[in-house]
Amino acid sequence: MKLLRYGEPGRERPGMLDAAGGIRDLGGEIADLSPETVTTEVLDRLRGIDPESLPKVDGDPRLGPCITRPGKFICIGLNYSDHAAESGMPVPETPVLFMKATSALSGPNDPIIIPRGATKTDWEVELGVVIGRHAKYIDEADAMDYVAGFCVINDVSEREFQLEGTGQWVKGKSCDSFGPTGPWLVTPDDVPDPHNLAMWLEVNGHRYQEGSTRTMVFGVAHLVSYVSRYMSMQPGDIISTGTPPGVGLGQKPPVYLKVGDRVSLAIEGLGEQHQLCVADA
């Protein structure tokens, strides 16, 4: 099942993709794709609906983030060994956790807003995991039962804010628009192996990142179990699982985003994102 949210910001409606890639309105079944409705129980009910029975959405509406109001936006740092190397950091022995503000969440094709004072805004294509059940101290063997679905995330980062001066990862990751998420929330039955998905990212048509989730240091089940040791997770929470090599910081010399740049990225089976970089007001 491929679920989505469409419409103007703050007025999105829930939808489902049909077999032809058209949007069908889910508003008669659920109010939104939110912590209340991405539970495994609700998703099991939605799975029984024939998309052709739902109202067809005409045109090409804006897509919002595929989940709204997540309680937590958890990120995993340095989870691809080649990316750790290009960042000049050792491969971690245990997952590196940090948080991205939930206010950074944006639609998959919304603009990337380069914040005031930013000089080193960077990109990171990542596999997102959305939680579907209350999770606390769960075993790795059971962890996939707690996953509501998968999505594409661009973990946009401002490296100066993150790494220099009084740099802090959360400060460099949390600016408005730094969390494009979607286009779809794809349920696990439509993702046969989340650890074997091709992924890529381009800036102005130049491909900088091309990798696969099979090279993650820590897999999805391990991450879900590991995070649950340190904080409980609720339906709708997001885990962004790290990026392969090819970020701007790792180029020689480094390359960073500027106003007018266009970013495109995708993960196999989970859809594409397209963003224009604009200046903050």
N, C-alpha and C positions, 0 to 999 in steps of 0.2 A: 504494500500500500504506500502510495506517495501522497502525503498530506501537505497542505500549504495554507498560507494566509494571504489574502489579496485585498486591495483597496488602499485608499489614502491613509497616511500615518494617523494612528489613533482611531481609525474607523474600519480596520480590516475585518474581513469575514473569513470563516474557515472554508477550505475547499479540499477537493480530492481530484487527482488526475485520473482521467479515463484512459482506456487502452490506446486511444489515438493521440494522447498528450493534451487533450482539452481539459479545461477547468470545470469542475462540477461543484455547485454550491452545497456546503454541508450545514448551512445555518439552521436548517430544520431539524438537525440531529444533535448538534452541540453549539454552544454559544461562541466558542473560540478554541484555538489550540493553546491551552494554558495548563498550569499545574493541576487544575481540577479535571481536565479532560484527556491528558496524555498518560493516564494510568493504564496499566495493562488490562484492567477490566473494561474500560471504555473502548480501548483500541480493539479488543476482541470483539466487541459489539459492532464497531464500525467495519471490521473486516468482513462481516456478513452482508454488507450493503452492496448491491450492484450499482456501480457508478452511473450506468446508463439510466437508472431510475431517478437520479438527482437532476435538479435544474441545471442547464448548461449556461455557463458564463460567456457572454459574447465579448469580442474585442480582445485587447491585450493589456489587462490591468496591471498596475504596479503590484509587485510582490513584496509583502512585509517579511520580517524575520519569521521563520517557520515555528517559533514558539514565542509566546509573550509572557511577560512577568516571571522569568525564572528566578527562583530564590537565590541561586548561586551560579556564577560563571567561573568555573574552575579551569585552570590551564596547567599543562604539563610542559616544563621546560627541558630542552636538550634531549628530546626523546628519539632522535635519530643520530646515530653515531657520527655520520658525515657532517651534520649540521653543528654538532658540538665542536668538531675539529675546525670548521670554518669560523666558528665564533671564538676560537682560542681557548676553549674550556674543556675539561676532561669529561668523558662519558660518565654520567652519574651512576653510582652503585645502587641507589634507590631513586624512585621518581622525585623530580623537583616540582613542587607545587607552588603556584601563585594564583592570585585572583585578578580577574578583570571586572571592573564595575559593570553592573547590569545595565546602567545608562549608556554604555558603549554599544549596546545591541542596535543593529540597523538591518534594513532589508538587503537582499543579496545584490541588488542593482542600484541601491541608493549611493549618492556621492560619498567619497572619503573626504572628510573635512580636515584639512591640514591645520593644526591649531596654531595660535599666535606664538611666535618665538620658536617654532619647530624648524629644525634644519636637517634632521636625519630620520624622516618618516619612512618606514620600511614595510615590507609585505611578508606574509607567511600563510601558505595554503595548509589547512589542517582538517583532519577528520574530527567532526564533532559527535559526541555521544550524549543523548538526552535520556535522563533517568525516568523510569516509569513506575517505580515502587519505592516506598520508604526503605532505605538501605543503611544499615549500621552493623558493623562487625560481620560482614558477610564473607563467606568462603569464596575463594577464587573459582572453585568448581561450580558454584551456583550463580556467579556474578552476571552471566549473560541473561539470566531470567529477570534481571532488574533493568534491562535496557529497553526503553520505549522505541528508540530508533536512532538513525544516523543522519548526519547532514554535513554540508560543506561550511567551513568557517575560514574567513580571512582574519588571522590574528594580527591586525595592523598594529605597528609598534613605532614609537618615537624613541630612537636609540639614545639621543642625548638625555632625554628625561629619564630613561631606563638605567643608563650605565655610567653617566658622567656626573661630576660634582656630587651633589647629594642624590645621585641616581637611585631610583627604586623601581623594581619591575612593575609593580602595580601602577605607579605614576606614569610609566611609559607605555602602558597598555590600555588605559582606561578612558582616553579622551572620547568625546562624542563621535560616533560613527566608526570607532575602531573595532567593532565586532559584527561585520556583515555575516549573516547566518541564513542558510537556506540555499537554493530556493525551496527545497522540499525537506520534510521529515520523512525518511524512508524507513519503514518498519523492518525488523530483523528478518521476517520471512521473505523479503525482497532483496536481502543482502546476504547471499550464501556464505561469503567469507570476508568479513571486514578487514582481515589481515592480508588481503591480496587485491587491493584496489589501486589502479594507476591514478596518479594525481599530477597536476601541472599548474603553472602560473606564468603569465606573460605580462609585460609592461610595454605598451606601445607596439605590440606585435612581436616583441623579442621574448623568446622563452628563456626564463631564468631558472625556474624550478621544474624538474621532471623526475618523479620518483614513484614509490609504491609504499603502501602501508605495511608491506611485508618486512620492511627494514626498520620498523619501530623497535626500540630497545625493550620497551615494556608494552605488552599487548593490552587490548581492551579489558579483558576479564581481570588481569592483574591490576590495572589502574582502578577499575571500579571497586575491587576488593580493598586495595591499598587506601584509597581516599576514604572509604567507609570506616577505616580504623581511627581516623582523626577527626571526622565530622560526619554527622548523619546527613544523608541526602534524601531529598523529597522529589516527587514527580515534578518534572519540568526543569530540574537542575541540569546544567550543561557541563560536560567535560570536554575541553579542547585538547587533543592528544599529542600535539607537537608537530613540527614541520620538517620536511626533508631539506637537504642543502640547496643553495641557490638564492638565499635572501640577499638583499642589497648590501648589508653589512659585510657579507663574505666575498663580494666582488673585489677585484684588484684593478684599479682603485674602487672603493665603495661607491655604490649608486643608490641614490635615495629618490623618493617620490617628490614631484613638484606639481604645482598647479597646472592643470591641463593634461597631465598624464592620464592614460587609460589602462586600467588593470583588468585582466580576465583570468579566471581560474576555474578549475573543475576537479572533481573526483569521479572516477568511473561509477556509473549507476546512480550517482547522487545529484547530478545536475551541474550547471555552470553559474558563475557570478560575473558581472561586468560593472565596473565602477569608474567614474570620472573623478579625478582629484580637484577639489575646489578650495579656495581660501576661506578661513573662518571669518565671520562677519566682524 
